[in-house]
Amino acid sequence: RQEANPGTTFSASVNAGTGSFFSNTAASGTYDYNQITRNNMSSSIAYGKTFADGKVNFTSSLSHRQDISTGQINLELPNFNLNVATFNPFDSKERVGEQKWYQRLTVGYSVQGKNTINSPDSLLFRKETLEKMQNGIQHNVPVSLSLNVAKYFQFNTSLNYTERWYFQSIRKRFDNDPSGYVERIDTLQGFNRAYDYSFSSGFSTKVYGQKNFKGKLAALRHVITPSVNFNYRPDFSDSRFGFYREQRYADGTPVLDNQNRPVKYSIFQNAIYGSPSAGRSMGIGFSVDNNIEAKIKSDKDTTGTGFKKVPILQGLTFSGNYNFVADSFNLSNISFSGRTALFDQKLGLNFNGSFDPYRYVEVTTPGSTMPSYRRINEYAIKGGQLARLTQFGMSMDFSFNPAAAKNRNDNLNEMDKNKPNMTPEQQQELARISSDPNAFVDFNIPWNIAASFSFQYSKPFAKSTITSTINIHGDLSVTPKWKIQYNSGYDFQAKKMSLTQFNIYRDLHCWDMSFGWIPFGTYRSYTFNIRVKASILQDLKLTKRNDYYNSF
């Protein structure tokens, strides 16, 4: 119990059996229809403990999922996570005065391990099955430094190191069979290290502009936040690292791609924590963030001195990257996103999109009547346009509980302030919060009923596609830690109901527990997850939803 052992948690739920047990025994003689017809079982045992005044958090778990209809079993035993809160290794509690530059250096550490096995229940405990168990351990060490330079500039440097320990690796070969070359994959047992690292350093500043007026509109204020960073990541497919190998035929001849380059494969392909990435990256990243707000005299103030701030445009951001070492297409797509709130923040408007700076040409395929297209390494401006709009999305969200919309906008504004210090992954997460009003759960709001409209436009080449849907969604907090959420809608293009989903959430402080159910449609399913909260949301009472494609 939590009260008896502060800082320690333990929970268990075990439900296992053979695939025919419930049907052959009439659910142990109870004749319970739900038990007799059930098609799955699951179990979990979890233990957690915090150390060092909450700065170190350790959790471990064992889980079991069993599909009775197919006899397939998935075991994860054990999994563990250890997270150390970021700290300043060169700072001191006895320090007097402001921090010196090196005392601002922060370091974090986390390690996680996983063992998984998938097998039919009849073969579960055989030697050959146990030898196929996938396992691995992953360490992550983020190091960052943030300084004020020349009063007006923010200097940010980060180094991220990840190391994976695996106990299996693979080797590929092509055997010459009568039917032609056939790819074979061998699994080798033994300890292997796989590591990667990346470095980023840059500057950001803020530029303020204000225009004053006479009348009810007192002023307009524009804040521009430009940032530039240098980023570098080695090519971990290089032979000196040993993480990738060339594919070869049975006679030793290398396999070549359509550009006559040797085809490489990762010896950690399909490993639990993935493989170091191939391809060197060294470039300049850039972004410009804009916020525009109005200062309006308040009607409720009788003295004539009261004002209120009304956001006009928030988080309008343009960003991209130029890779100096890429052999082609050095400039990335230019992405943009933004949002605003209308009618006293009751109606939220969000948009995002992407510009492609390169041209494309039509390719003629012999024997085919369908046109095909290919990007070419030539800027679109040579064809008379600055860039091509390849993707645009817009969503509108109206909430019947104004506090829900206001609280969400306040959270987004707070995260916008830290955008220059965010990693690319965190910036993508922030963009997803902005573009999908129903993607995150706010436990501070007891209830919400909302309607939203979404529009998506895509035109990678000559042909464009458009989709639009209307959704009804909402949630209800049963207790301060439990929340029920629903979502459904209608797709105008497909002329049918869109994805309908029900979710139950439990806030576990640094962890989330969620149960999702899709009752009908192509993706009919249910999911159950327990996971650590995303770091970007730790200080905000928001919880990331899962979906059919991203349940982890």
N, C-alpha and C positions, 0 to 999 in steps of 0.2 A: 504494500500500500504506500501511496505517496506520503501520507501523514507519518507513517512509521519510519520511513527511510527517505528523508528529504533529498531531492536531487536524483532519486532513482525511480524508474518506472518499469513495470512489467505487465504484459498482457498476453493472453493465449486464447486461441480458438481453434480447435482441432476437429476436423470432419473428414474422414478418409474411409475407403473401402474398395472392394473390387467392383468392376463395372456391372456385374449381374446381381450384386447383393440385394439391392432394394427390390428388384422385380422378382427374384427367386424366393425371397423370404417375406414378401408382402410387407415390406418396411418393418421388419422385425415383429411381424404379427399385428401391427397397429392398423394395417390397411389404409394408411394415410395416402390419399390420392396424390397429393403434392410430392410426397417422398417417393412413391412408386414411379412417377413419371418424370422425376427430376433428371437432368442430363449433365449436371456438373457438381463438383464439390471443391471446396477450398479450405485451407487452414493457414494459420499464421501464429507465430510466437515471436514476441518482440521484447527487447530489454534495452533500457537507456539509462545513462548516468551522466551527470555533469560534475566537473571538477574545477578546481582553482577559481572559486567564486563565480562560476558560470562561464568562464572563459574557454573551457575545454568541454566539448560535448561528444559523448560516445554513444552510439546505438548499434545494435545488432539484431538480426531477425532471421527466422526460418519461415519459408512459405511453401505452399503446395497447392497446385491447381490441377484438377482432374476432369477431363471430358469423358463422361460415362458412355456417350454414344459412340465415340471412336476408340475409347480405351487409352487415350494419350494422357500422359502425366508430365507435368512440368514441376521440377523441384528447384528451389533456390535455398541452399543450405551450406554454410551460413553466409549471410551478407552482413557487412559491417561498415560503419562510417565513423570517422573521428575528425572533428573540426576544431581548429584553434582560431579564436577571434584575432583579428589583425592587431598588431602591437608595434610599438616603437622601440626597437632593440637598443638604440643609442641614447634614449631619453632616460631621465632619472626622476624618481619621486622627490628627491631633495633639490631638484633644479630650482634656481632663483632667477626670475626674469623670463623673457621670451625664449622660445626654442631657437637654437642655432639650426642652420640649414640641414645638417646631417641628422639632427634629432627629429626631424620631420619625416624621415624615412620610415615607412610602414611595411611590415612583412606579415603574411598569413600562411597557413598550412592546413591542408586537408588530405586525408587518405581514405580510400574506400576499397573494399574487396568484395568479390562476388564469385559464387560457384553455382552453375546452373546445369541441369541435365533434362533432356527431353527424351521420353521413351514410351513405348507401349507398356501397359501395366504388367503384361505377362513376361516382359524381358527386363524389368526394372533392375533387378539385383544380380544380373549376370555380369561376368567380368568384362566382356566386350562392350557392354553398355556403360559401365562405370568408367571405362577408359575413354569414352567420348565426352566425359564431363568437361564443360568449358569453365575456365576460371581465370582470374586475373586480379591484380592489385594496382591501383592508380594513385600516384602522389601528385599534388599540385601545390606550387609555391608561387604566389603572386607578390611582387615587390613593387612599390610605387613611391614616388616622391613628388610633392606639390609645393611650389614656392611662388611667392610674389616677387616679380622682377621689375625694376625701374618703375615701381609704384602702380603702373597701369596694366601690367601684363601678368598673366598666370602661366607659370611654367609647370608642365606635367610630364613626368617620365614613368614608364612602367616596364617591367620585365616579368614575363610569365614563363615558368618552367614546369613542364609536365613529364612525369616518368611513369611508364607502365611496366609491370612485371607479369610476364606470361609463362605458362608451363607447357604450352604447345605452340608449334609454328607449322606452316605448310610448305610444301614444295610442289610445283606444277611441272608437268611434262606432257609432250604430245607423242602418243604411240601410233605407229603406222598399222592400222587395222585394214582388213579387206575393204571395208566401207569408206576408208579414208583416215585422215588423222583424227584421233580422239583424245581429248584433254583428260588427263588423270591428275588427281590431287591426293598427295600423301600427307598424313598428319604425323609430325615428329614430336616426341615427348622430350622435355628438357627445359631448363630455365633460360629465359631470354629477356633482355632489357630493350625497351623501345621508348625513346625520349624525344621531345621536341621543345623548342623555346622560341619566343618571339620578343621583339623589342619595339617600343614606341616612345617617341618624345616629341613634344610640341608646345606651342604657345596659343593662348587665347586672350582676348580682351573684350571690352564692351564699349560701344560708341552710343552716346545718348543724343537725341534730338528732340526738341519740343517747340511747338507752335502755339502761342496763346491767342485767344479770341475774346471778344466781348459778347455777352449774352449768356444763355443757358449753357452752351458748350464753352467751357472755360479754356480747355487746352487739349491738344493731341500730343501724345508722347510716343516716340519710336526708339526702341532699343535694339541695336544690331550687335550680335555676338559672333564675330569671325574667329575661326580657329584653323590652325595649320599644324600637321604633325608628320613626322618622318617615321616610317615603320619598316621593319626588316624581319624576314623569316627565311632561314636557309632552305635549300632543296634537300629534303630528307630522303629523296629517292636516289641520291648520289651513292655510288658504290662504297664510298669511304665509311658510310654509316652502317651498311649491311642490312638495312631494313627492306630493301627491294632487290629483286633479281630479274634477270632477263628470261623471258620465255623462250624455250628452244624445242626444236623438233627432235625426234629420236636419234637422228644422225649428228646432233650438235649444232645444226644450223639455226641461227636466231630467227624468231618470228618477227616480221616487220609490219608496221602499219601502212596506211595508204600514202604516207609521205616517206616511206623507206627508212623509218626510224625503229630501233628495237623496241618491242613491246615489253614493258616492265610490269611486275605484279608485286604486291606487298606480301611478305611472309606472314603477316598478321592479319590477312584478309578475313573479315567476318569475326574478328576477335571481339571480346566483350566491350572493351573500351576503345575500339578502333585502332587505327594505325597512324603514325606520323604522316603528315600531308606531303604530297609530291609537288614539286615546282617551287622555285625560289621566288620570293616576293621582296622587293625593295622599292619603296615608292613614297609619294607625298599624298597624304590624305587631307582633304579640305572640306570645310562646311561653313555655312553662314546661317545663323538663326535670327529670326525677326519676331519681335513682339510689338504690337501697336495697341494702345489703350487710350480711352477718352476720359477727360475729367469733366464731370457734369455737376451743375449745382443741384443739390438735393431739394425736392419739393417738400420734404418733411421738415426741413430746417427753416425756421422763421427769422433767423438772424441774418440770413444772406451770406453767411460765411461757411456753411456746410457744403461739402462736396462728396461725390462718390465716384469711384473708378469703374469704368465699364470696359471690359475687354472687347476689342474689335477683331484682332487677329493674333492668335497665340501659336507659338512654336512653328512658324513657317520656316522650314529648314530645307536647304539645298546642300547635298553632300556628294562626294565622289572620291576617287583615288586614281593616281597615275603610277603605274608600275614600270620602273625604268628597265628592268631586266627581262620583261616579257618579250618574246620574239615577234608578237603581233598583238593588236588590240590593247595597247598599253593603257589607254584611258578607259576607266570603268563607266558603266551607265551612271547617269546623274539622277539620283533619287530625290524626291521632295515629299514633304508632308506638312500638314498644318491643321488647325482647328479653330473654331470660334463658338461662342454661345450666344443665343438670341433670346429675346423675351424674358429678361431677368434670369438667364441661365436655365430656362426650362427646356429650350430646344438646343441640342448640341449638333454641330455640323463638323464633320471630319473628312479630310481628303488626303490622298497620297497618290504617287505616281512615279513614273520612271521615263527618262529620256535616253535614247540610244544615240551616241554621237557618230556612229558609223553608218555607211550606206549598205544596201543589199542589191543583189542582182538576180535576175531570173535565170535559172539553170534548166537547160533542155535535156531531158532524159530520153534516150532512144527507146522507142516502143511504148512510151507513156503519153497519154493525152492530158494528164494532170500537170499543171505548172508547179515547179518547185523553186525554192529561193535559198540564197546563201549570203551570209554577211561577208563583206570584203573589208580588208584593212585600208579603208579610205574614208576620211571624214565626210560627214553628210554635208558640210558647208560647201564642199566642192560641187555638190549637186544643186545648190541654191537654197538649202535650208540649214538652219543652225544645228538642229538635232531632230530626231524622230520621236514623237510621243508613242511609246510602245505599251504603256499600261497606265490606267487611271482608275481610281476607285473613290467613291464618295458614300458616306453614310450619314443619315440624319436620325437623331434619337430624341424622342419626347418622353419626359418622365412626369407621371402624375404626382410624384413626391419630389418637390423642388430641392429638398435637402440632399437627395441622392445625387442629382446632377451637379449641384454646387460642390458637394464633398469630392466628387470625382474630379472636377475641374481644378479644385484646390490641390489635390494630390498630384495631378499632372503638372501644375505650375511649380510645385515644390521640386519635382524631379527634373523639370526643365532647367532649373538653376544649376544642377550638377551635370548637365549633358556634356560639357567639355571634358569632364573627368571620367566619363563612362567608357567602357570597352565597347567595341562594335557589337558584341552580343547583347549588352545591356541597352544600347541604342535601338537595336532591332526590337527588343522587348518593349521599350517605351513606345516605339512606333505602333506596335500591335495593340497596346492599351488604347492609344489614341484612335486607331482605325476601327476597333471592335468594342463598342460600349458594353457588350455582354460577355467579354472575354475574361473579366476579373470580378471577384466577389469582394464586397465591402462589408465587413462585419459590424461597422459602426452604424449602418443604416438598418433599422428594424424591419422595414418593408419597402417594396418598390414595385410599381406596375408601369411598364413602359412599352412604347411602340417604336419601331425603327424601320427605316427604308435604306436599302443598300443598292448601289449601282456600280457595276464593274465593266470596264472597257479594256480590251486587249487587242493589239495589232502588231505582232512581232514582225510581220512582213506585209504583203499586199492585202490579205484578208483580215477582217476585224470580227470580233465576237463581243456581244453585249449580253450581260445578265443583270436582272434586277429582281429583288425580293423584298417583301414586307414581312416583318417579324413582330410577334408579340412576346414579350419576355418580362420576367419579374422574379421576385424572391421574397421570402418571409423568414425572419429570424425566430425560430421556435424558442431558443434560449440565446444568451449572449455568445455562445460558442457553437451553436448548431444553426444551420441555415438550409432551407429548401429553395431550389431554383428551377424554373421551367423556361422553355424556349420552343416556339413553333412559328410557322409562317407559311407564305405562299410564294412560289417561284413563277413569275409572269411568263418567262420564256418557255419553261418546261410545262407550264400549266398544270402544276400539281403541288401538293404540300411539300414544303421544304423540310429539312431535317428537324424532327421533333425530339426533344431531349428533356429528361428530368435528372436533377442532380441533388445530392445531399452532401453537405460539407461540415467538417468538424475542424475548428481552429485549435491546433495543438501547439500554439506559440511559435516555435521555430519550425514546426512541421505542419503539413496539411494532410488531412484524410478526406477522401472523396469517394462517393459512389455515384456512377452515372448509368442511366438506363435510356436506351433508344428503343421504344416499344414496337415500331414498325418501320418498313421501308428497306432499302438496299442494305443499310448499315445497322440493321437491328442487332443489338448487342447490349452487354452491360460491362462496366469496368469498375475495379476497386483499386485505389492507389493510396499509398502513404509515402510522402516524400518531403525533402527539405525545401523550405521556401526559397524562391529565387532571391539572391542577395539584393537586387534592386528594390525589392518590396519589403525588406526586413523592418524598416522604420515606418512603413505605411501599412495600415491595416487592410491590405489587399491580398487576395489569394488568387493564384493563377488557376483558371479552369483547364481541364483536359478536354480533348476531343477525340474523334474516332481515329484520326491520323497520328496524334501526338499524345499518347496516354502516359508518357513518362516525363 
